[in-house]
Amino acid sequence: MQTTRIGTSSKASGRDLTPLLAGAATAVGGFGALLAFSGSDSPLRAPLTLFFLLAAPAAGIAAALRGFDPFARMLASLAGSVVLNMLVAQGMLATHRWSARGGVMAMAVISALILLLVLMRRRRTAQGQDV
């Protein structure tokens, strides 16, 4: 008589949590942006806005680096996010247009453009126009 063991591997359960964690990060980042735009005096405003400023461009850059190793993609996307934030801050300071709302808006637009470009490239690749 044979005993059949049915078990789940830790890898499979980790993959099941990925969409949940991505959704939670999106909600936290969106709430941080909302708090920054509304000018709320909440004690959560600063950490959640900082999370948005780091996570939004990092998500776009990570989507563009799809073929990399997961750890390398995470490291490169976070480094790229910091660089983009520093460039936006430096540009805003140089033009004397510094504001927290402006910085959040600029990073939201830049992140959306990166994601849009990635989606357009994938669509062209899927249609066979770009090799």
C-alpha angles and dihedrals in degrees: 000000000000126000116218115207118206113196140152122237121229090238093060093049091048091054090051091057095052097085090044092052091045090052092048091049090049092051093048092047092046091050090050091052090047091052090049093050094046094050092230120178092221117139087229093061098088100045095042092046090050089050090053092048091053101036102044099060091035089059091052094047092045090053089053092051095056097143097055128101108271094245093046091047091051093048094046093046093050091048090048090049092054091048092050091048091050092049092050092047092048092049092049092048093047092053093042091239099119117156134140092231091051092051093050091047092049093050091047091053093045092048092048091050092050091050091046092052091049092050092048091050092050091049092051091047091050091051091052096242095117123044 
